[in-house]
Amino acid sequence: MCLLAQRKGAGSVFKSHTKNRKGAARLRPIDFAEKRGYIKGVVKELLHDPGRGAPLARVVFRNPYKYGKKSALFIAAEGMYTGQFIYCGKKAELKIGNVLPLSEMPEGTVVCNVEEKQGDRGRLARASGDYATIIGHNPEIKRTRLRLPSGAKKSIESTCRAMVGIVAGGGRIDKPMLKAGRAYHKFRVKRNSWPKVRGVAMNPVEHPFGGGNHQHIGHASTSRRDAPAGKKVGLIAARRTGRLRGGAKSKDA
């Protein structure tokens, strides 16, 4: 039995659709100017990137080492505009669109496009409307605690950089799709992952949930972590199943 999930790993028709994409959206490579002071750039244009909910900003900086200019592709923060000056570095001001190390931002600051490790140029809180919140700093071990968009809390190095503000393009999922054509065009520019056929609608040869005179699974929908690839479907290594009932109790810190 070869499941759809197994076939996806091989590439072929499941490769991501990268035509017309604008390129990798990342912070500037960290350099002396950012570590010691700041560097000024200007937003030249705001772009739509196919398959991405958030808009991108093309920011042009002066090359700090030789004559010329260098452009960077940032994920746009809400409130960014063309012609805006962007400051990147330790001594930059705390303003929307500026990039600073986490250690230079006070608790409660809302940030996006956060580095997970110093110099990786942005890994966390990058989807449209996403943001992370700085919960607290620990100067002794030089680490900062963040609340991520998922609600999880994570401790990362205070030297990691982040952009001030929230990612533009928020509220994208508030509007319902309404028709199949919209979903078709949404996923056409992303990858071949739509439409999805349910396992119970298949034959037994195609899926462990397939077959039977009624569309039913016929056994537990959970599967163990070390299940063979053709069996590993449904709720994999589930700690619990069923509806989440009762309010989630989350305590800060």
C-alpha positions in Angstrom: 0.0 0.0 0.0 1.4 3.4 -1.0 -0.4 6.2 0.7 -0.7 9.7 -0.7 1.4 11.0 2.3 4.2 8.6 1.2 4.1 9.7 -2.4 4.4 13.4 -1.4 8.0 12.8 -0.1 9.3 11.9 -3.5 8.6 15.3 -5.2 7.3 14.8 -8.7 3.9 16.5 -9.0 4.1 17.5 -5.3 7.0 19.9 -5.6 6.3 23.5 -4.5 5.2 25.9 -7.2 8.1 28.5 -7.2 7.4 30.2 -10.5 7.1 34.0 -10.1 8.2 33.9 -6.4 10.2 37.0 -5.4 12.9 35.2 -3.5 13.8 34.4 0.1 12.5 37.0 2.6 15.2 37.4 5.2 16.8 40.0 7.4 20.2 41.5 6.4 23.3 39.3 7.1 24.5 40.5 10.4 27.6 42.8 10.1 29.7 45.4 12.1 27.2 48.2 11.4 24.3 46.3 13.0 26.3 45.0 15.9 27.8 48.4 16.9 25.4 51.0 15.7 22.8 51.1 12.9 22.4 51.2 9.1 19.7 53.1 7.3 17.7 51.7 4.4 14.7 52.9 2.4 11.6 50.9 1.3 11.6 51.1 -2.5 8.5 48.9 -3.1 5.9 46.7 -1.5 5.4 43.4 -3.4 3.0 40.5 -3.5 4.7 37.1 -3.4 2.6 34.3 -5.0 1.7 31.7 -2.5 2.5 33.9 0.5 -0.2 35.7 2.5 2.1 38.5 3.7 3.4 41.2 1.4 7.1 41.7 1.0 9.2 45.0 1.1 12.2 45.6 -1.0 14.6 47.7 1.2 17.7 49.3 -0.3 20.8 49.9 1.9 24.1 51.5 1.2 26.8 48.9 0.9 28.9 49.5 4.1 32.2 48.1 2.6 32.4 49.4 -0.9 30.7 51.9 -3.2 27.2 50.8 -4.3 23.8 49.7 -2.9 22.5 46.4 -1.6 18.8 45.5 -1.6 17.1 43.2 0.9 13.8 41.5 0.8 11.9 41.8 4.1 8.6 40.6 5.2 6.5 43.8 5.5 5.3 44.9 8.9 1.8 46.4 9.2 2.1 50.2 8.6 5.1 50.0 6.3 5.0 52.3 3.3 7.2 53.1 0.3 9.8 55.8 1.0 9.9 54.9 4.7 13.4 54.8 6.3 14.2 51.5 8.0 16.9 51.4 10.6 18.7 48.1 11.4 21.0 47.7 14.3 21.7 47.8 18.0 21.2 51.6 18.2 18.1 51.8 16.0 14.9 53.4 17.4 12.0 51.3 18.6 9.7 52.0 15.6 7.6 49.8 13.4 9.7 48.2 10.7 13.0 48.7 12.4 15.2 45.7 13.2 16.9 45.5 16.6 18.3 42.8 18.9 15.8 41.5 21.4 18.0 42.7 24.3 17.3 46.4 23.2 13.5 46.0 23.3 11.5 46.4 26.5 9.1 43.7 27.8 5.7 43.7 26.1 7.2 44.7 22.7 5.3 43.1 19.8 7.8 41.7 17.2 7.8 39.6 14.1 10.3 37.8 11.8 12.3 36.8 14.9 15.7 35.0 14.7 15.8 31.6 16.4 19.6 31.6 16.5 21.7 34.7 16.1 22.4 35.4 12.4 19.8 33.0 10.9 18.0 36.0 9.5 14.5 35.4 10.8 12.6 32.2 11.5 9.7 32.8 13.9 6.4 34.8 13.5 6.5 35.3 9.7 3.0 34.5 8.5 0.5 37.2 7.7 -0.9 38.9 10.8 1.5 36.9 13.1 3.5 38.4 16.0 5.5 37.3 19.0 5.5 39.2 22.3 8.5 39.7 24.5 7.6 38.3 28.0 10.9 39.0 29.8 14.7 39.2 29.7 17.2 37.3 31.8 20.4 39.4 31.6 22.5 36.9 33.6 22.2 34.2 30.9 21.5 36.6 28.1 18.3 35.0 27.1 14.8 36.4 26.3 11.5 34.7 26.7 8.9 35.1 23.9 5.3 34.1 23.4 4.9 32.7 19.9 1.8 33.0 17.7 0.9 29.4 18.7 0.7 30.5 22.3 3.9 28.5 23.2 6.6 30.2 25.1 10.2 30.0 24.0 13.5 31.1 25.4 16.1 32.4 22.8 19.3 34.3 22.9 18.9 38.1 23.5 21.3 38.8 20.7 18.8 37.5 18.2 17.2 40.2 16.0 13.6 40.9 15.3 11.5 43.4 13.4 9.2 45.7 15.4 5.5 45.3 14.7 3.2 42.6 13.4 3.3 41.1 9.9 1.1 42.8 7.4 -1.8 41.0 5.7 -3.6 40.0 8.9 -7.2 38.9 8.9 -6.7 36.9 5.8 -8.5 33.8 7.2 -11.5 35.8 8.5 -13.1 35.9 5.1 -14.6 32.6 4.1 -13.6 30.8 0.9 -17.2 30.4 -0.2 -16.4 28.5 -3.4 -14.1 25.8 -4.6 -12.6 28.1 -7.2 -11.1 30.3 -4.5 -9.4 27.3 -2.8 -8.2 26.1 -6.2 -6.4 29.4 -6.9 -5.1 29.6 -3.4 -3.3 26.3 -3.6 -2.4 26.5 -7.3 0.4 28.9 -6.4 1.4 27.0 -3.3 1.7 23.3 -4.0 -0.4 20.2 -5.0 -2.2 19.8 -1.7 -5.8 20.4 -2.7 -8.4 18.9 -3.1 -7.9 16.2 -0.4 -9.8 12.9 -0.7 -10.8 11.5 2.7 -9.3 8.1 3.6 -12.8 6.6 4.3 -13.9 7.4 0.8 -11.1 5.2 -0.7 -10.8 1.5 -1.3 -9.0 -0.8 1.1 -6.0 -1.0 -1.3 -5.4 2.7 -1.1 -5.8 3.6 2.6 -6.1 1.8 5.9 -9.5 3.6 6.5 -10.9 2.5 3.1 -13.6 0.0 2.2 -16.7 -1.2 3.9 -20.3 -0.9 3.2 -20.6 2.4 5.0 -17.9 5.1 5.1 -16.4 4.3 8.5 -13.0 3.7 9.8 -13.8 0.5 11.6 -11.0 0.7 14.1 -9.2 3.3 16.2 -8.1 6.3 14.2 -4.9 6.6 16.2 -1.6 4.9 15.1 1.6 4.3 17.0 4.7 6.3 16.5 6.7 3.4 15.1 4.0 2.2 12.8 5.1 1.2 9.3 4.7 3.9 6.6 1.6 2.3 5.0 -0.2 2.1 8.3 0.8 5.5 9.7 -2.4 7.5 9.1 -5.0 9.4 11.2 -4.0 10.6 14.7 -0.3 9.7 14.9 1.0 9.0 18.5 -2.0 10.9 19.9 -1.7 11.7 23.6 -5.4 12.4 23.7 -8.3 12.5 21.3 -11.7 14.1 21.1 -12.9 17.7 21.6 -10.9 20.2 23.7 -13.3 21.0 26.5 -13.1 23.7 29.1 -11.0 26.9 29.0 -7.3 26.6 28.5 -5.4 27.7 31.6 -2.3 29.6 30.6 -0.1 31.3 33.1 2.4 33.9 32.0 6.2 33.5 32.5 
